[in-house]
């Protein structure tokens, strides 16, 4: 079964993907503050699309980010419903192999074409369902929030975002555009999570008499 372009991670996921859903194997969640103790945390970023869906796995250990894997799912099928099924099965296989602790899925932006917006929304829903079916917590982020978190402005160009992702991961950003957007979403989640932990820690410190 074709339709998936991978950048790295050896032979993982290069075989045929199952025709049916992947059995649920929930990942082990990382408790708040564990990443500060050296326990690795993996986040799956997803850039939804009915024709091309980007995904990226980013690993954080002791505050250091690294690229685990990334790629693009190009749905195949004669009907839209078949393409949605392809997305579900393929992304389920990616998540089952990568075993992410969390997932970050980019939200659907306003689209001038209503039909295109509906299809994009359905593709996004399938991506969310694929993660949720495996017990992976899903977090939603608007494109502008992702851009602002990485570049400092919500109006940043895709090339700027991809460049910053490459710098943060310590690799050359030679991935497809959709995969780069997915990695940006994963990095955004890790940055936001770190801020949430810091804020929570400060609140706890102030609460101690």
SVG drawing of the C-alpha trace seen along z (x, -y; Angstrom):
<svg xmlns="http://www.w3.org/2000/svg" viewBox="-19 -39 41 44">
<polyline fill="none" stroke="black" stroke-width="0.4" points="0.0,0.0 1.7,-3.2 1.0,-6.8 3.4,-7.4 6.7,-9.3 9.1,-9.0 12.2,-11.1 14.0,-8.9 13.7,-6.3 15.1,-3.4 12.7,-0.7 9.9,-1.5 6.6,-1.9 7.9,-1.1 5.8,2.0 2.2,2.4 -0.3,0.8 -3.2,2.8 -6.6,2.6 -8.4,2.3 -7.8,0.3 -4.7,0.9 -5.5,2.5 -5.4,0.0 -2.1,0.0 -2.2,-3.2 1.1,-4.8 2.4,-5.3 1.7,-9.0 4.6,-11.0 3.7,-12.7 4.1,-16.4 7.7,-17.3 9.1,-14.0 10.8,-15.6 12.8,-17.7 14.1,-14.5 15.5,-13.1 12.5,-10.9 11.9,-11.2 8.6,-12.6 7.5,-12.1 5.0,-14.3 3.3,-13.5 2.6,-16.6 -0.1,-16.5 -0.8,-18.9 -4.2,-17.7 -5.1,-17.5 -7.4,-15.3 -4.8,-15.1 -1.6,-15.3 -1.3,-14.9 2.0,-15.8 3.2,-14.1 6.3,-14.4 7.6,-12.8 9.7,-15.0 11.5,-13.6 12.3,-15.7 14.8,-14.6 16.1,-16.9 14.9,-19.9 16.7,-18.9 14.6,-18.3 15.5,-15.9 13.8,-14.6 12.5,-11.0 10.8,-10.7 8.6,-12.6 6.8,-12.0 3.7,-12.7 0.6,-10.5 -0.8,-10.8 -4.3,-9.1 -5.3,-6.8 -8.8,-5.7 -11.5,-6.2 -13.9,-7.9 -13.4,-10.5 -14.5,-8.0 -11.8,-5.6 -9.2,-8.3 -10.4,-9.1 -10.0,-5.4 -6.5,-5.5 -5.6,-8.4 -7.0,-6.7 -5.2,-3.4 -1.9,-5.0 -1.7,-7.5 -2.8,-4.8 0.2,-2.7 2.5,-5.7 1.3,-6.3 1.5,-2.7 5.1,-2.5 6.2,-5.8 4.2,-5.4 3.9,-9.2 2.9,-10.4 0.9,-13.2 -0.3,-14.5 -0.6,-18.1 -3.0,-18.6 -3.2,-21.9 -6.6,-23.4 -8.5,-24.1 -8.1,-27.7 -10.9,-29.7 -11.1,-28.5 -12.7,-30.5 -14.1,-27.3 -16.7,-25.9 -16.5,-22.4 -12.7,-22.3 -13.1,-23.5 -15.5,-20.7 -13.2,-18.1 -10.3,-19.4 -12.3,-19.4 -13.3,-15.8 -9.7,-14.8 -8.6,-16.5 -11.4,-14.7 -10.1,-11.4 -6.5,-12.2 -7.7,-13.2 -9.8,-9.9 -6.7,-7.9 -4.7,-9.3 -7.5,-9.1 -8.2,-5.4 -4.7,-4.6 -5.1,-6.4 -2.9,-9.4 -4.0,-12.8 -4.7,-15.3 -4.0,-19.0 -5.2,-21.6 -3.3,-24.6 -4.1,-27.3 -1.6,-27.9 -1.0,-31.5 -0.2,-30.2 2.3,-27.7 4.0,-30.3 4.2,-32.8 5.5,-30.2 8.4,-29.3 9.2,-32.5 7.6,-35.2 4.9,-36.3 1.7,-34.7 2.3,-36.0 5.6,-34.2 6.2,-32.5 6.4,-28.7 10.1,-28.9 10.8,-30.9 8.9,-28.3 10.7,-25.4 14.1,-27.1 13.4,-27.5 12.2,-23.9 15.5,-22.8 17.5,-24.9 15.6,-23.6 16.0,-20.0 19.6,-20.4 19.0,-19.1 18.8,-20.5 15.1,-21.3 15.0,-19.2 11.6,-17.7 8.4,-18.2 6.4,-21.3 3.5,-19.4 5.9,-17.4 7.6,-20.6 4.3,-22.1 3.6,-18.9 7.0,-19.1 6.3,-22.8 3.1,-21.7 4.9,-19.1 7.6,-21.6 4.8,-24.1 3.2,-21.6 6.5,-20.8 7.1,-24.5 3.6,-25.2 3.9,-22.1 7.1,-23.4 5.5,-26.8 2.5,-25.1 4.9,-23.1 6.8,-26.3 3.7,-28.2 2.3,-25.3 5.6,-25.1 5.5,-28.8 1.9,-28.6 2.8,-25.7 5.8,-27.6 3.7,-30.6 1.1,-28.4 3.7,-27.0 3.5,-29.0"/>
</svg>
